Structures are given as C-alpha cells and as structure tokens.
C-alpha cells in the first residue's frame, strides 16, 4: 500500500488560514502537508504491544509527525529519518470505513474481530480503537489536512469509541469542537505531557504546544463531555520530578490536569532506545544537554540489555509510587504502562480505562496486564490462554508494526502467527517479552503442563523505600517563588537588570 497518490476530497488549508492559527514555523515545516495529493499509507494495524495492551487496533492518520520531541523514536518505525526521507503518507478513510462497516475483505474482518464487533458490551459498543499509536494525529499536519474531521464522522456513524493520544491543541478549534459535540461520549483524549514546566517543555517537545496550551485544550474538551486523561510518559529525571522552576513538578502537573477535568492517568518511566540509530542518539544527546542528565551513560550502567533499555525497579520505585499517590489524592484512575510496575495499576487497560466504563470498557481482556492484576486479586495461576485473544490465531507477524528486518526475520513474519509468538515468549523464562523478565519478577513460574505451557503466580515487587536514587529528586524543599521575586532576591541590580545580561542572572537561570 505505498506509492499510489490519493486525491483528498477536503483539505482544511484550502478553506482557512491554517498557518495563521499556528504560527510555529512560518509555513516551512508544513509544506509537504499542504498538498492535494499524499502517498497512500497503511496506517491501521494490530499493535505489536499486544502482549500487555488492551487496545489491539491502532490507527495513525499520517506517516509522519510535525513535532520533533527529543525522546521520540517513532521516525525509526515509519521510515522518516534525516537520512531516509519518504513522501508524506495518509491513511485512507475508505479503508477505515470498510473496517467499521463490515464491507471489507479478510483483513477488515480480522480488525473487526479484534475490535469485538461480534462481542459488543451492554451499551452496544465495541472495543475502542487507538488513534495516534506512533504519530500525533492532532499535530500541524492535521491542522493543514483536516483528516480527523472526516474520521470523527465515521466513528460517530458506526458508533466506534476512539481513544486519542496527542500533544496538540487543534481539537479546541471551532470546526473540531462542532464535530466532537455530535457524540462527545465516543471520544477519549489522552494528553501526552511529561512536565508542568512550559519553558522546559518547549526545549524538549519541539514544535508542540506548551503545557498550558495542552491543558487549556483538555479543559475545553472535558467541559464538552469528552473523556480526558493525562499520558504522563515518558517520565524523565530533571523533567518530570523537579525542574529549576518547580520543586515538585509531577505534583503541579497532576493537580493542574485534575483541575482541567482529567479523569485518569497513564504513566511510565522513560527507557533508552539503544537501537534507534544515529538520529535517535543525537536527539537523546540533545536531551541530555537540556536536562543535564547523561542518559546514555546512565542506562549503560543501570539499564537492561535490550532494544528498549529499562532501569531496575529500585531506580524507578520512588517516582512510580509518588505519582500513584498524588493521582489517587486527586481522585484519578491509575493506569500503568511501565511493565515493571503493573501492580500499581487500577485497570488491566494501561490507559486508565476501567472495565465498567459504559462506552470504553469493552477493551480486550486477554492481555498480560489484566492477567497479572487478576492473579494479584484472586491468587490464581495464569497461563498462555489468559493473554492470547481470539484474533491472534489468524494474524501473521507481518501484520504487526515494525517487527525488524533481515531474511530470517522476514520469513518468520510471513509464517508465524501472533498467538505462536505470544505463547513462545510466555513459555521462555529468558525472553525479554516473557513474564519472568518483562515484569522483573512480579510473576513467578510455578507449574508446567505436559505441552510445555508455564503457569505463573503473582508475588509482586516489594517496596524498598530507598531514601534517594541517582538523578531523581522528589524532595519538596521550599516552595518556588515567582521568577521576578527570585530575580529580585539574588540580583542587587534587579531594578535595572532584565535577567539576561548580568553573570549572576545567567548563572541563576
């Protein structure tokens, strides 16, 4: 599904001055998005995070994102890198309608199976679909094209719940609010924010709206009746815990999100993408300069030896518990996407969606997060069948996202079903995706069937209550003062100094 040009019926930039509403790049960054013809892109797929993800079908509207967040490696998955440039692609809305309507072929039927069209809940709703699994669906490309406006009409037409992940603010513009207001209950918007500090986030989430803008959009949508949540990931030291302007940044962010109508939080600690190539390494090097945290050296020392290098539970424990406690204090549902700390989650859906939610609660129960929490609640032994959904018996790895390359791997992708992949990993005590390693010991093998299937019981991770760990700082200290007050306190020339020229001010900043 590549190479073919698709004419668009409607393009938002043709009917309004979209650049005037944004003013972030002077038009240069969005030149490719201001086109009548975009490459056809296969933006609907089964998520390869299906091992522990409750929303198995993911949609990306476009093949690229206009934001350039320093910790992001999505461009490695979509082929858009500085050294390998592809034309901008767009997902066909007619393809999506064939999935929702039941008029498509075999692939569309498999997507409907995963979305539980034949197993709707009491309210008549299927499993929610994810929008924005790799690329932001509400970025400046969307601002130009208006793809979401037509997609939302399809979701409303077929009563399809949609969980959106974004850093954008385009959804609070009048034309988007009009379409959302037709069925606000069908949309759940998770705002991805990793700190409360506007100044810092503008240096990290390059090209994206700042925190204040995102929270304004959250508040507008919440008042409209759209469910909203905080996607607090990846949490990073020097960014999410404390910044030069905020002593306890995570508390400020959670409090502001709750005030904006947020109903849940999904969170995890950051990991280092060790196989991302030179482009990703350069971005993380820039992130280290911004935060003064040597991420590569840090994860070389404490990170696991895998593509996504995660730190040990001891290094992440304090921030994970602190965020959970603060979220609970504000009445938020807690969803944990960090594999090490799934035990802190309220729901088997790491987005923070409860199973009894009347619209969004029909998520996939056959996933490792739900299995772990059930083992924790009930003390039961869990087996491969607890994490293998019905659709996995019909879907090849080639239908999943970015499963690597090479002759042997390509052959496996074309001849291995997803349920085989899940079962093999489950029964491998050394696999990075097996329960023993993936959950860092929270699940322990206790039984083995004659066919080789392994049963696990929940033992959990004991809290160590370490007084401090390298680079994280959760101490309250004295409350931060406004910048102008702090300036006056440290600078004897405050009345004549703009804070930019004198050495003391430069040091303080």
SVG drawing of the C-alpha trace seen along z (x, -y; Angstrom):
<svg xmlns="http://www.w3.org/2000/svg" viewBox="-27 -50 56 84">
<polyline fill="none" stroke="black" stroke-width="0.4" points="0.0,0.0 2.7,-2.5 3.5,-4.8 -0.1,-5.5 -1.3,-9.1 -4.6,-9.7 -6.6,-12.9 -8.3,-14.3 -12.0,-15.3 -11.4,-18.1 -8.3,-19.9 -8.5,-22.2 -5.8,-24.6 -7.8,-25.4 -10.8,-26.8 -9.0,-28.8 -5.7,-30.4 -4.3,-27.4 -0.8,-28.9 -2.2,-32.0 -3.8,-29.8 -0.5,-28.1 2.5,-30.5 5.0,-27.9 7.2,-27.5 6.3,-30.2 4.9,-27.6 8.2,-25.8 7.7,-22.7 4.2,-22.0 4.9,-22.4 4.5,-18.7 1.2,-18.7 -0.2,-21.5 -0.6,-19.1 -3.6,-17.9 -2.1,-14.5 -0.5,-12.4 1.0,-8.9 -1.3,-6.1 -0.2,-4.9 -1.1,-1.7 -2.0,-3.4 -4.3,-0.8 -2.7,2.2 -2.5,4.5 -0.3,3.2 2.9,5.1 2.4,4.1 -0.4,6.7 1.3,8.7 0.2,6.3 -2.0,3.8 -5.8,3.8 -6.5,1.8 -5.2,4.1 -6.1,2.0 -4.1,-1.2 -4.6,-3.9 -2.2,-6.6 -3.6,-9.3 -0.3,-10.1 3.1,-8.5 5.0,-11.4 4.6,-13.8 5.3,-17.5 6.7,-17.5 10.3,-16.7 10.3,-15.5 13.8,-14.7 12.9,-11.4 10.8,-10.1 11.9,-7.3 8.8,-6.9 10.5,-8.1 12.6,-4.9 9.4,-2.9 7.9,-4.8 11.0,-5.4 11.0,-9.1 14.6,-10.0 17.1,-12.6 18.9,-10.0 15.8,-8.3 13.1,-10.6 9.7,-9.3 6.8,-11.4 4.2,-12.1 1.5,-9.4 -2.1,-9.4 -4.4,-6.6 -7.3,-6.0 -10.7,-6.8 -12.4,-4.4 -10.2,-1.6 -11.3,-2.5 -14.9,-2.6 -14.6,0.9 -13.4,2.0 -16.2,0.2 -19.0,1.1 -18.2,4.8 -17.8,4.3 -14.1,5.1 -12.2,8.3 -10.3,10.7 -8.1,8.1 -11.0,5.8 -12.8,8.9 -9.8,9.6 -9.7,6.0 -13.4,6.2 -12.8,9.5 -10.1,7.7 -12.5,4.7 -15.1,7.2 -17.8,6.2 -19.3,9.6 -18.9,9.1 -20.2,5.6 -20.9,4.6 -24.3,3.9 -24.3,0.4 -23.7,1.8 -20.1,0.5 -17.1,2.5 -13.6,2.3 -12.1,-1.2 -9.6,-1.9 -6.4,-3.8 -5.7,-6.9 -2.1,-8.1 -0.1,-5.0 3.1,-6.2 2.5,-9.7 0.4,-12.6 -3.0,-12.7 -3.6,-16.3 -0.3,-17.9 0.3,-20.6 -0.1,-18.1 -3.7,-17.6 -4.1,-21.3 -3.5,-21.6 -5.3,-18.5 -8.3,-18.2 -8.3,-14.4 -9.6,-13.9 -12.8,-15.9 -13.9,-13.2 -12.6,-10.3 -14.6,-11.5 -17.8,-11.5 -17.0,-7.8 -16.6,-6.9 -19.9,-8.6 -21.6,-6.9 -20.5,-3.4 -20.7,-4.0 -16.9,-3.3 -15.2,-4.6 -11.9,-6.3 -9.0,-6.8 -6.8,-9.6 -3.2,-10.3 -1.9,-13.8 0.1,-16.8 -1.8,-19.1 -4.3,-21.8 -6.2,-21.7 -9.1,-19.9 -10.3,-23.0 -10.7,-24.9 -14.4,-25.6 -14.7,-23.1 -13.3,-20.3 -15.5,-21.1 -18.5,-21.1 -17.9,-17.5 -16.9,-16.3 -20.1,-17.8 -22.2,-15.5 -21.1,-12.5 -18.6,-13.6 -19.1,-10.3 -17.3,-8.4 -14.0,-10.2 -11.4,-9.9 -8.4,-12.2 -5.1,-11.4 -2.9,-14.4 0.8,-13.5 2.6,-15.8 5.9,-15.0 6.3,-18.1 4.4,-21.2 7.2,-23.5 6.4,-25.4 9.9,-26.8 11.4,-23.3 8.8,-21.5 9.4,-23.9 13.0,-22.8 12.1,-19.1 8.8,-18.7 10.0,-20.8 7.2,-22.2 4.4,-21.1 2.2,-23.3 3.4,-24.0 1.9,-22.6 -0.5,-25.5 -1.9,-25.1 -2.5,-21.4 -4.2,-21.8 -6.5,-24.5 -7.5,-22.1 -8.1,-19.4 -10.4,-21.7 -12.4,-22.7 -12.9,-19.1 -13.8,-18.0 -16.5,-20.6 -17.8,-19.4 -18.3,-15.9 -15.2,-14.3 -13.3,-12.0 -9.8,-13.2 -6.7,-11.8 -3.1,-12.6 -0.5,-10.5 2.5,-11.1 5.1,-9.3 8.0,-9.0 8.8,-10.3 12.4,-11.6 14.6,-12.8 15.2,-16.6 11.9,-17.0 9.1,-15.1 10.2,-15.1 11.7,-18.5 12.8,-21.4 14.6,-24.7 11.2,-26.4 9.1,-23.7 10.4,-21.8 7.8,-19.0 6.8,-19.2 4.8,-16.0 2.5,-17.2 1.9,-20.5 1.1,-18.7 -1.3,-16.2 -3.1,-19.0 -3.4,-21.1 -4.6,-18.2 -7.2,-17.2 -8.5,-20.8 -8.8,-20.7 -11.2,-17.7 -8.8,-14.8 -10.3,-11.5 -7.3,-9.2 -3.6,-9.0 -1.4,-6.6 2.3,-6.7 5.7,-5.0 9.4,-5.8 11.4,-6.5 13.7,-4.0 16.6,-4.4 16.1,-3.2 19.6,-1.6 18.9,-0.5 17.5,-3.7 20.4,-4.7 22.4,-7.9 19.3,-10.2 17.9,-8.9 21.3,-9.0 21.7,-12.7 18.3,-13.6 19.0,-11.9 22.3,-13.7 20.5,-17.0 18.0,-15.9 21.0,-15.3 22.2,-18.8 18.8,-20.3 18.3,-18.3 21.9,-17.8 21.2,-14.1 23.7,-11.8 21.0,-9.4 23.2,-7.1 25.8,-6.7 23.2,-6.2 21.3,-3.5 24.6,-1.8 25.2,-1.4 21.7,-0.6 19.6,0.3 18.6,3.7 20.4,5.2 17.6,4.9 16.3,2.6 14.2,0.6 16.6,0.3 14.7,0.0 16.2,-0.7 15.7,1.6 12.7,1.3 15.0,-0.2 15.7,-3.2 12.1,-3.9 10.3,-2.9 10.1,-6.3 8.8,-8.2 6.3,-5.5 4.8,-5.4 4.9,-9.2 2.9,-9.7 0.4,-6.9 -0.2,-8.5 -0.6,-12.0 -3.0,-10.8 -5.1,-9.0 -5.2,-12.1 -6.9,-13.9 -9.3,-11.0 -7.8,-9.9 -8.0,-6.3 -4.4,-5.0 -3.2,-3.1 0.4,-1.9 2.1,-1.2 5.5,-0.7 6.0,3.2 7.9,3.2 5.2,1.6 1.9,3.0 1.0,4.0 0.2,0.3 -2.5,0.1 -6.2,-0.1 -7.1,1.4 -6.0,4.1 -6.1,1.3 -2.9,-0.8 -4.7,-3.8 -6.6,-4.1 -9.9,-2.9 -11.9,-0.9 -13.7,2.3 -17.1,1.0 -16.8,-2.2 -20.1,-2.1 -18.5,-3.3 -14.8,-2.5 -14.9,0.5 -15.1,3.2 -11.3,3.4 -9.5,6.7 -9.3,8.8 -6.7,11.2 -3.6,9.2 -0.7,9.7 -1.6,6.5 -5.1,7.8 -3.7,11.3 -1.2,10.0 -3.8,7.9 -6.2,10.8 -3.5,13.1 -2.9,10.3 -6.6,10.0 -7.5,13.7 -4.3,15.6 -4.9,17.7 -2.3,19.2 -2.3,17.6 -1.5,19.4 -0.9,18.6 -4.6,18.7 -5.1,15.8 -3.1,13.5 -3.9,14.8 -7.0,13.2 -9.1,15.0 -7.9,12.8 -4.2,13.7 -4.8,17.2 -5.4,15.6 -2.9,12.8 0.6,13.1 3.5,11.1 3.7,9.3 0.5,7.6 2.1,6.1 4.2,2.9 8.0,2.8 9.0,6.3 12.6,5.7 14.3,6.8 16.6,9.5 15.9,12.6 15.2,14.9 13.0,12.4 11.1,11.6 10.4,15.3 9.2,15.6 7.0,12.6 5.3,14.2 4.9,17.7 4.4,17.1 1.0,16.3 0.8,13.8 -0.6,16.4 2.5,18.5 4.7,15.5 2.8,14.9 2.9,18.5 6.6,18.9 7.5,15.8 5.3,16.8 7.0,20.1 10.5,18.8 12.0,17.9 14.8,16.0 12.8,14.0 12.7,10.2 9.0,10.5 8.4,13.4 6.6,12.7 9.5,13.5 11.9,11.0 9.3,8.4 7.7,7.9 11.1,8.1 10.0,11.0 6.5,9.8 5.2,13.0 7.0,16.3 6.7,19.6 5.1,22.3 3.8,25.0 4.5,26.6 2.0,28.6 2.9,31.6 2.7,29.5 5.4,27.1 3.0,24.3 4.1,22.5 1.8,21.2 2.7,18.1 1.6,16.8 1.8,13.2 4.3,12.4 4.7,8.7 7.7,6.4 8.5,5.4 8.9,1.7 12.4,0.9 11.8,-2.6 15.2,-3.8 15.9,-7.3 17.2,-8.5 18.3,-7.3 20.6,-8.9 19.2,-11.9 15.6,-11.7 14.7,-14.4 11.3,-14.2 12.1,-16.4 9.7,-19.3 12.2,-21.9 11.0,-25.4 8.1,-26.5 9.3,-28.1 8.9,-31.8 7.8,-33.6 10.7,-34.3 10.5,-38.1 10.7,-37.7 13.6,-35.2 15.3,-37.7 14.9,-40.5 16.3,-38.3 19.5,-37.2 20.3,-40.3 21.2,-43.6 20.7,-45.2 17.2,-43.8 15.6,-47.2 17.9,-47.8 18.6,-44.3 16.4,-42.3 17.8,-39.0 19.7,-38.2 23.0,-40.1 24.5,-40.1 26.6,-36.9 24.6,-36.2 21.3,-36.2 22.8,-33.9 24.0,-31.5 20.7,-31.6 18.8,-30.9"/>
</svg>
